[in-house]
Amino acid sequence: MIVLLDNDTIQKIAAGEVVERPASVVKELVENSIDAGAKKISISFTGGGKNFISVADDGEGMTEEDAKLSFLSHSTSKIRSIEDISTLATLGFRGEALSSIARVSIMEIHTKKEGAEGIYLRISAGNVEEVMPRPRERGTTVTVRNLFFNVPARRKFLKSDYLEAEKIKTMITGIAIVYPEISFSLFHNQSLTLHLEKITPEERIKELFGDEVANEMIHLEYQKNGLNLSGYISLPEYLKERGRLEYTFVNKRPVRSGLVRSAVKNAYGIPTKERAPSFILNLSVDKNLVDVNVHPRKEEVRFADENLIYSIIFKAVRESVGIGTEAELRERGYAWEMEPTAFWQLHNSYIFAQTKTGVLIIDQHAAHERILYEKIIKNKPASQKLLFPLIVVLSANEYEIFVKLRDILAKFGFEVEEFGERTVRITGVSSLLKDLTEDEFKQILYEIRDAKPFSDVARIFAC
């Protein structure tokens, strides 16, 4: 029998889409502080954030009237209509964050706007319990206690205090990267675990990850067609199998993007299963060309022209690390007048061979790619059954790509079927792969999304 859900249940479900775990709470509160123009932000939490979270800032603060509206659903100071989203310059905009957090916790707001009186509010499960004047300096402090106290099923699925604390630290690190002009302090169980003063972008990277990591990366700055890509990428000699940094930002908004990851990795020309680069990249793009309203927690974005974004990132990385394109190599017209003789191998990656006119350097991976590509063209890949089916939940954008690529994936040995809303069940994979994870399947979708001829897809799988 179908029944209508009561309003309380509806609100708790909606809150769960925005507030996934303590790190989600911290992210939303810190982004509010940034939008308020804060120069100093202090974050404190205990019990992995399950019991207590506090975010204090020196931003512009709120009046009593605004404070009373701030935790109500769909109340925001950042947009007035749907058209405003296309020119959005703030991190928040939906008016959902504070209201969602307030519905599943006990929240306290203590705030003061310049020229106004300080105000204190206490809200429990979305209901105002106390409002009173309370002096303070300009700024806002939001305290969240007993997260999910009224949604025990959600609280039960939170991880250990240690793991939840690590997620908070990782999230703060990501935000601190692109806001070196802001001072951050992070306290866990009353102990200072991170303190970052206002500093240059280069020094912020060193503070967060150490001199060794910073020295393994080079600065990237690239502009084209009104887009600006900036950040840091690995030097080719420092690609790693594990322990990599991967941070993507769009207009300083932290996001997950398979498109960016694929463009960066493909630019280095490395196999999917082997070493990969670290990267910290911020893409500044016209706000009309990116849709930030595609994910409940704003963790994903959609570009109006994905091909343009991919090509710009790909070219920017290749130029920055000094890797020439195939066309550039052909233009140089390399040739030799005798059969090359190998005499030295470097890093198991390059073969040095002597010719009559000089020395030929052969990229072993590129040579292997060519051999594998010709094998794929000659004999289409078979399918190999997975021991256990792989269930993959796709974003709206990823699902659109999958629908378009369904037939191509089948030609390359993938056995994939729909398994619910935006969910697929993979029972067989291409014989070109040893195994497959959820992230790898999503990466494959992005990598082959624009490859139309069979030969183009074959070339990508040969990488």
N, C-alpha and C positions, 0 to 999 in steps of 0.2 A: 504494500500500500504506500502511495506517495503522500507525504505530509509536508506542510510548510514549516521551515525551521523558525524557531523563535528568534527575536532580535538579539538576545544575549549570545546565543550560539553562533549566529551569523557574524557578530562582531569579533568573537574569539577566533573564528576561522580566518577572518580577514586579517586580524592582528598577527596570526601565525605566518601569513605570507610575507609580512614585512619583518617581523621579529622572529628570527630562526633560532638564535642562541645569544648568549651574553655579548659576543663580539658584534652582533648586529645592532644591539642597543648602543654600544660604545661608538660604533661607526656613525649611526644616525645623530647622536648627540654631539660628537666632534664635528661633523659636517655642519650642523646648526651653528656651532661656535665659529667655524670658519666663515660661514655666510654672514655672521654678525660682525665680522671685521676684527675678530680676536687676534691679538699679537702674542698672548700667552694662554696656553691651555694645559690644565692639570687634570689627569685622569687617575682615579683611585678605585680599586676593587678588591673584594675578598671572596673566598670560596669559589674561585674561578669565575666570578661575576654573577654567580647564581644568587648569592645572599645580599651583595651590596655593590653598587656601581655609583660613582660620583664623577661628574664632568663639570669643572669650573673654568670660566673664561673671563677675560676683561673686555669682551665685546660691547656692543652698543646697549645691550640690555632691553628690557621691556617695561612698558607702563602696566599698571594694574589691569586696565581694560584688555590689553594685548595678552597679558599672562593668562587671564581667564579664558581667552579664546584659543590660546596656543595648543591646548591638549584636546580640543574638540575636533571631531573627524572633518577632514577636508577644509580646515582653516589654515591659511597660509598668507604670508606677506610677500610672496615671491612671484605670483602670477595672478591675473584677474580673469583670464579667459584661455581657452585651449590654444588660441593663436599665439599666446605669449610663450608657449613651450618652445616654439621654433627659434626664439631669440633669447632663450634662457641663459643667464650668466651665473646662476647659483647652483650649488650641489643638490639642494632640496627644492621641491616645488609642489608636491602633491598634497601636503597638509595631512599626511597619514602617520608620520613617524611618531611624534609625541602621543597622539591619540592611541595608536596601536600599542605603544609601550605602557601607557597609563592603564589600558584595559586589562593587562596581564601582570600587574605589579602594584606595589605601593610607591607612589611617586611624590617627590617634594620638589617644588620649584621656588628658588629664592633669586630674585632679580631686581635690578634697578637701572632705569634709563636716566641719562644726564638731565638734571632739572626736575626729575620726578621722585616720588617717595619709594623707598624699597618695599617690596611686597613678597609675602611668603604664602605658598599654597601647598596643601596636602591633598592628594587624590588617591583613592583606593579602588582598584578595579574599575576605573573610569568615573567614579563618583567623587565629587568635591566634598571633603570632610572638614577642611579648615582654610580660612583666608584671613590674613592679618598683616598689618604693617610690620616691617622688620628692617632696620637700617643695614646698609652695606655700601661698599664702593660700587661704581658702575660695573655692570657685567651680569652674568647669569651662572647659577649653579643648579644643576639638575641631579637629583639623587634618586636612584631606583633600588628598591629593596624587594627581596623575595620574588624574583622573577618567575613567572608561571605558577605562582602559588594557587591560582584558581583554575589552572589547566594542568592537573597532575599528569595526564598522559603525555603532554609535551615535555614537562620537566623530567619525567622518567627517562626520556631518550637523550638527555644531555650527557656529554662525556664526563670523564673525571675532571676534578678541579684543575689538575695539571694541564690536561689537553685544552680545556676551555681557556685557561690563562694563556697558553701558547698561541691560540687563535687570536686573542685580543692583542698580544704583542706583535704578531705578524701583521695584523690589520693596521695598527698604529704605525708600524714601520713603513708600510706602503703609503700611508697618507703623508707621513713626515718627509718622504723623499721629494715630493713635488711642492712642499710648502717649507722650504728652508728659511723663509723669512719669519716663520712662526716658531716660538719656543714651546717645546713639549716636555711635560714631566709625567712619568707613569709610575704609580705606586701599586704594588701587589702585597696584600697582607701587611700594610703599613711600611713596607720596605721599598725604597726607591730602586727601581729596576732599569729605568731609562730616563736620561735627562739630556735634552738637546736645546742648545741656545740658538738664537738667530745666527745664521752663518751662510756662506756661499754654497751653491749646489754641489760643487766638487767636494768641499769639506764635509757636507752632510753625508755624502756617499761614504767617505772614509770613516766618519763617526759611526755610521750604522753597520758597515760591513768590514771595516778594517783596511789598512794600507795595501795588504797583499791582493785582496779582491779588486780594489780600486786600480791598482797598477796593472791588472790583467785586462782592463777595459779601456776603450778609447772614447773620447767625446764625439758625438754625432750631431751635426746641425745641417738640415737640408730644407730648402724651400722650393716649392713648385706649385703653380696653379692656385695660389692663395693658401696653400697648406704649408704648415711648418712642422717638421719632425725634429725633435731634439731629445737628447739623452745619452746613454752609454751602452756600448755593445762590446762583446768579447773580442779580443784579438784572436785571429785564426789559430794561433798556437796554444790557446788556452780553452779550447772546447772541452767539455766534461761530460761524463756519463751520468753523474749525479751531483747533487749539491749546487745546482744552477740557480741563478736569480732570474725570475721572469716577472716583470712588473710592466703592465700596460696602462696608460692613462689617455683619456680623450678629453681635451680641454681641462686637464688636471683632475679629471674624475677617474678613480680607479675602476677598471673594468676587466672582464675576462674576454679574450678575443682569440678564437682559433684562427681567424684570418691573419691577425698580426703575427701570431706565433709561426704560422706556416710561411708567411712572407719572409720573416727573419731567417728561419731555418733553411728554407730553400735558397736564400741568397748566398749562404755559405756553401751550398752544394754538398750536403752531407747526408748519409743514409738515415732513414727514420729510426732505426734501432740502435744507432751508435751515438757518438758524442754530439752534443748540441751546445749552442752558445748561451751565455747569459745576456740578458738585455733589460734595460730600464728605459722605456720610451714614452714620451708624451707627444701626442698628435694634436696640434692646434688646428682646428678646422672650423669653417663658417658654421654657425649653429643651425643654419637652415639645411645643412648637408648631413646632419646626424640626428637620429631619433633616440633620445635617452629614455623614452617612456615605453620600453618594451619588456621590462623585468620588474617584478614587485620590489626587489631590493636595489634596483638600478645598477645591477652588476654587469649588464650587457647593454650594448648599443647596436643600432642598425645604421649603416651608411647608405646614403642615397646612391652612391656610385662605388660599389665594392671593388670593381676592377681598377679604378683610379687609385684607391687607397692601397690596394695590394701592390700595384706597379711602383708607386712612389716609395713605399717602404722597402720593397725588393731592391730597387735601384739605389736608394740612399745607403742601404747597408753594404751593398757590393762596392760602391764607390768609396765608402769610408774605410773599408778593410782592404781596398786595393785589389779586388777580384774583377777581372775583365769578363765581359759577356762573350758568348760564343761568336757573335757577329764581329766583335772587336778582334778576337783571335784570328778569325778568317781574314780580316782586313790586313793583318800584319803579314799574312802569307808565309807562314813558317814552312820551310822545305829543307831537305838535306840531300847530299849527293852520294851518300853511301848508307848502307844498313847501319842503324845505330847500335852500339854495343854498350850494354849496361855495365857500369863499374861501381856504382854507389847507391845506397838506399838511405833515405832520411826519414826518421820518425815513423817508419812503416807506412809512409804516405806518399813519398815521392821517389821516383827512380831517376838517377842522373845517367844519361847515356852519351857517349862520345860519337860525334859525327865528323865528317870531313871539314865542315865549316865552323864547328864549335861544339857546344854542349846542348843536348836536348833534355829538358826536364819534363818527365811524364807524371801526371797526377794519377796514381794508382786507382783511386776511387772513380775518376772520370772514365778511365779505360774500362774498369769493371762495369760501370753503368752502360757503356756502349755495347759490351758483349751481352749483358742481360737484356738490354733493349731489343737487340736483334733476335734473341731467343723468344721473347714475348711476341714479337711480330710474326715469327715463323710458327710458333705453337702457342695458341691461346692458353692462359693459365687454367689449371684444374682447380677444383674445390676440395678442401679438406675439412672434415667434420670436426667441430669443437666437442671436447669431452662433456662440457656443460654449456648450455646456451648462454649467450651474453645478452642481458637486458639493458638497453640504453635509452635513457630519457633525453629527448632533444628539446632545445629551445625552439621558439617559433621560427626563427631564421634557419636553424639547422634542419628543421623538419621540411621546410620549403626546398632546401638544397637536396635533401634525401629523395623527395618525391621526383625531382627532375633527374636524379642520377640513378634511380632504381634499376633501369635496364642496363646501364653501363656497369654498375657494380656486379650484376649477374654475369655479364660477359667475362668479368675478371675473377669469377669463382666465388663471389659472395652470395650466401643464402640468407636473405633478410626478409622478414615479414613484419607487418604492423601488429602491435601488441598493446593496443589501447591508445589513449589520446597522446599524441606526440611521443609515442614510445615504440621502439622496434625490438624484435627478438632475432638475434643473429645465431644461426645454427651451423653455418659453414663459412670459412674465409678463404681467400685466395691462397693458392699454394706458394705464392711469392712471399708470404708472411709466415714467420714461425709461430706467432701468437697474436692476440689482439686484445687491447684494453678499451674501455669506454672512451678515454681521451684520445687514443690513437684513431679510433673509428671517426670521431668528430674531426680530427685533424685531416684525415683522408678526404672527408667530405669537402672541406675548405680547399684542399690542394687541387682536387680534380673538378671543382664546380664549374669552371669555365673551359675545360678541355673538351672540345667537341669531337674531333676525329679520334678514332681508336689509337692512332699513332701518338697523339698528344698525351692521352692517358697512359699509354705504355711507357712513354718517356718519363712521366712522373713516378710511376711505380718502379722504374729502374733506378731511381735515385736512392 
